[in-house]
Amino acid sequence: MSEKPNIGLIIGSNRPTRVCRTVAEWAMKEMEHDKLNLSLIDLAEINLPFLDEPEIPAHHKYEKAHTKAWSELISGYDGFVFIFPQYNWGYPAVLKNALDFLYDEWRGKPVSIMCYGGHGGFQATLSMKLVTQGLHMYNMATNPPLDISDEMFDEKGQFKNIEKDFARYKGPLQAVSAEFADLLVK
């Protein structure tokens, strides 16, 4: 039997008061699948500087240690889920910066886009699909939009009960895992 595919759930926000890690942890739990290895990649912990490589990523001539480490990390994954909030109809700069550091490492890998916001962050999802297309990733069919509303949050801006608020998304998240398994398990 071949090794299980590695799927990285990229936490695409580094805001100090973010709920993105909570959403990603919840998503990873709901996506558990016996044929996949799931893990979190937290861009706040990776802490890449603003793109500082002198060469364009397509040349794959990395000079900086942080870029080489990022390349090695991403190269170890077979597919990704990008989890991020919608900011002003777009995606967070930290996520775009992390994507722009590399090029070939993303090529051909399946990606599911999981944006949260009012109305599920559909504008940011559309924008991110263009970016992933430009990176020659395989945009998966299942990209659950996660609707949020003010009522879901406490006075500190954190979820009161993510299990209850996101219960309707359990099926779509399991569908993401099933799609990864169908694409990657031989």
SULHU-V449561 format. One record per pair of residues at least 24 apart in sequence whose C-alpha atoms are under 10 Angstrom apart, sorted by the first residue. I is the first residue (numbers start at 1). J is the second residue. D is the distance in whole Angstrom. If there is no record, write none. Layout:
# SULHU-V449561
I:J:D
I:J:D
This chain:
# SULHU-V449561
1:185:10
1:186:9
2:185:8
2:186:8
3:35:9
3:36:9
3:37:9
3:185:9
3:186:10
4:34:9
4:35:6
4:36:5
4:37:6
4:38:10
4:78:10
4:181:9
4:184:9
4:185:7
4:186:10
5:35:7
5:36:5
5:37:6
5:38:9
5:76:10
5:77:7
5:78:6
5:79:8
5:180:9
5:181:8
5:183:10
5:184:7
5:185:7
5:186:10
6:35:10
6:36:6
6:37:5
6:38:6
6:39:8
6:76:7
6:77:5
6:78:5
6:79:7
6:80:9
6:180:10
6:184:10
7:36:7
7:37:6
7:38:5
7:39:7
7:40:9
7:41:10
7:76:9
7:77:6
7:78:6
7:79:5
7:80:5
7:81:7
7:109:10
7:110:9
7:111:9
7:177:9
7:180:8
8:37:8
8:38:6
8:39:5
8:40:6
8:41:6
8:42:10
8:73:10
8:74:8
8:76:9
8:77:6
8:78:8
8:79:6
8:80:5
8:81:6
8:82:8
8:111:9
9:38:7
9:39:6
9:40:5
9:41:6
9:42:8
9:79:9
9:80:6
9:81:5
9:82:6
9:83:7
9:111:10
9:112:9
9:113:10
9:114:10
10:39:9
10:40:6
10:41:5
10:42:6
10:43:7
10:80:7
10:81:6
10:82:5
10:83:6
10:84:8
10:95:9
10:98:10
10:113:10
10:114:10
11:40:7
11:41:6
11:42:5
11:43:6
11:44:8
11:45:10
11:81:9
11:82:7
11:83:5
11:84:6
11:85:10
11:94:10
11:95:8
12:41:9
12:42:7
12:43:6
12:44:8
12:81:10
12:82:7
12:83:6
12:84:5
12:85:8
12:91:8
12:92:7
12:93:9
12:94:7
12:95:5
12:96:9
12:98:9
12:115:9
13:42:8
13:43:7
13:44:7
13:83:8
13:84:6
13:85:7
13:86:10
13:91:9
13:92:6
13:93:8
13:94:6
13:95:7
14:42:8
14:43:6
14:44:5
14:45:8
14:46:10
14:47:9
14:84:10
14:92:9
14:93:9
14:94:7
14:95:9
15:44:8
15:92:9
15:94:9
16:44:9
17:156:8
17:157:7
17:158:8
18:84:10
18:85:9
18:157:8
18:158:8
19:84:9
19:85:9
19:153:10
19:157:8
19:158:6
19:159:7
20:83:7
20:84:6
20:85:7
20:115:10
20:116:9
20:158:10
21:83:9
21:84:9
22:158:9
22:159:8
22:162:8
23:83:8
23:84:9
23:85:10
23:114:10
23:115:10
23:116:9
23:146:9
23:159:9
23:162:8
23:166:9
24:81:9
24:82:9
24:83:6
24:84:9
24:114:9
26:162:8
26:163:8
26:166:9
26:170:10
27:81:10
27:83:9
27:114:9
27:166:10
27:169:9
27:170:8
27:173:7
27:174:9
28:81:10
28:173:9
28:174:10
28:177:10
29:170:10
29:173:10
29:174:10
30:167:10
30:169:9
30:170:6
30:171:9
30:172:9
30:173:6
30:174:7
30:177:9
31:170:8
31:171:9
31:172:9
31:173:6
31:174:5
31:175:8
31:176:7
31:177:6
31:178:9
32:173:9
32:174:8
32:177:7
32:178:10
33:174:8
33:177:6
33:178:8
33:180:10
33:181:8
34:177:10
34:181:9
35:177:9
35:178:9
35:180:9
35:181:6
35:182:10
35:184:9
35:185:7
36:78:10
36:177:8
36:178:9
36:180:8
36:181:7
36:184:9
36:185:8
37:77:10
37:78:10
38:77:10
38:79:10
38:80:9
38:81:10
38:177:9
39:77:10
39:80:10
40:80:10
40:81:9
41:73:9
41:74:9
41:80:10
41:81:10
41:82:10
43:94:7
43:95:7
43:97:10
43:98:8
44:94:8
44:95:10
46:70:8
46:98:9
47:94:9
47:98:9
48:94:8
48:97:8
48:98:7
48:101:9
49:94:9
49:97:8
49:98:9
49:101:10
50:93:9
50:94:8
50:97:7
50:98:9
50:100:10
50:101:9
51:96:10
51:97:6
51:98:8
51:99:10
51:100:7
51:101:6
51:102:10
52:101:8
53:101:8
56:100:9
56:101:8
56:102:9
56:103:9
57:99:10
57:100:7
57:101:6
57:102:5
57:103:5
57:104:8
57:105:10
58:100:10
58:101:10
58:102:7
58:103:5
58:104:7
58:105:10
58:135:10
59:102:10
59:103:9
59:104:9
60:101:10
60:102:8
60:103:8
60:104:8
60:105:9
62:101:9
62:102:9
66:101:10
67:98:10
67:101:7
67:102:8
68:101:10
68:102:10
70:98:9
70:101:8
70:102:8
70:105:10
71:101:8
71:102:7
71:103:9
71:104:9
71:105:7
71:106:10
72:105:9
73:105:9
74:102:9
74:105:6
74:106:8
75:102:10
75:104:9
75:105:5
75:106:8
75:109:10
76:105:9
77:105:9
77:106:9
77:109:8
78:105:10
78:106:9
78:108:9
78:109:6
78:110:7
78:111:9
78:180:9
78:184:8
79:106:9
79:108:9
79:109:5
79:110:5
79:111:6
79:112:8
79:137:9
79:138:9
79:180:8
79:183:10
79:184:9
80:106:9
80:109:7
80:110:6
80:111:5
80:112:6
80:113:9
80:137:10
80:180:9
81:110:9
81:111:5
81:112:5
81:113:6
81:114:7
81:115:10
81:140:10
81:143:9
81:176:9
81:177:10
82:111:7
82:112:6
82:113:5
82:114:6
82:115:8
82:125:10
82:128:9
82:143:10
83:112:9
83:113:7
83:114:5
83:115:6
83:116:8
83:146:10
84:113:8
84:114:7
84:115:5
84:116:6
84:117:9
84:121:9
84:124:9
84:125:9
84:146:10
85:114:9
85:115:5
85:116:5
85:117:6
85:118:10
85:120:9
85:121:7
85:124:8
85:125:10
85:146:9
85:148:10
86:115:6
86:116:6
86:117:5
86:118:8
86:119:10
86:120:8
86:121:5
86:122:8
86:123:8
86:124:5
86:125:8
87:116:10
87:117:8
87:121:8
87:123:9
87:124:8
88:117:10
88:121:10
88:123:9
88:124:8
89:117:9
89:118:10
89:121:7
89:122:8
89:123:5
89:124:5
89:125:9
89:126:9
89:127:8
90:115:10
90:121:8
90:122:9
90:123:6
90:124:4
90:125:8
90:126:9
90:127:7
90:128:8
91:115:9
91:121:9
91:123:9
91:124:5
91:125:8
91:126:10
91:127:8
91:128:7
92:124:9
95:128:10
96:128:9
96:131:8
99:131:9
99:132:9
99:135:9
100:131:9
100:135:9
102:135:9
103:134:9
103:135:6
103:136:9
103:137:10
104:135:8
104:136:9
104:137:10
105:135:9
105:137:10
106:132:8
106:135:6
106:136:7
106:137:6
106:138:9
107:132:9
107:133:9
107:134:9
107:135:6
107:136:5
107:137:5
107:138:8
108:132:10
108:133:10
108:135:8
108:136:6
108:137:5
108:138:6
108:139:9
109:135:10
109:136:8
109:137:5
109:138:6
109:139:9
109:140:10
109:184:10
110:136:10
110:137:6
110:138:4
110:139:6
110:140:6
110:141:10
110:179:10
110:180:8
110:183:8
110:184:9
111:137:7
111:138:6
111:139:5
111:140:6
111:141:9
111:142:9
111:143:9
111:176:10
111:180:9
112:138:9
112:139:6
112:140:5
112:141:8
112:142:6
112:143:5
112:144:8
112:173:10
112:176:7
112:177:10
112:179:10
112:180:9
113:139:8
113:140:8
113:141:10
113:142:8
113:143:5
113:144:7
113:145:8
113:176:10
114:142:9
114:143:6
114:144:5
114:145:6
114:146:7
114:173:9
114:176:10
115:143:8
115:144:8
115:145:6
115:146:6
115:147:9
116:144:9
116:145:6
116:146:4
116:147:6
116:148:7
116:149:10
117:145:8
117:146:7
117:147:5
117:148:5
117:149:8
118:145:10
118:146:8
118:147:6
118:148:5
118:149:6
118:150:9
119:145:8
119:146:8
119:147:5
119:148:7
119:149:9
120:144:8
120:145:4
120:146:5
120:147:4
120:148:7
120:149:10
121:145:7
121:146:7
121:147:7
121:148:9
122:146:9
122:147:10
140:176:8
140:179:8
140:180:8
140:183:9
141:175:10
141:176:8
141:179:8
142:172:7
142:173:8
142:174:10
142:175:7
142:176:6
142:177:9
142:178:10
142:179:8
142:180:10
143:172:8
143:173:9
143:175:9
143:176:7
144:169:7
144:170:10
144:171:10
144:172:6
144:173:7
144:175:9
144:176:8
145:169:9
145:172:9
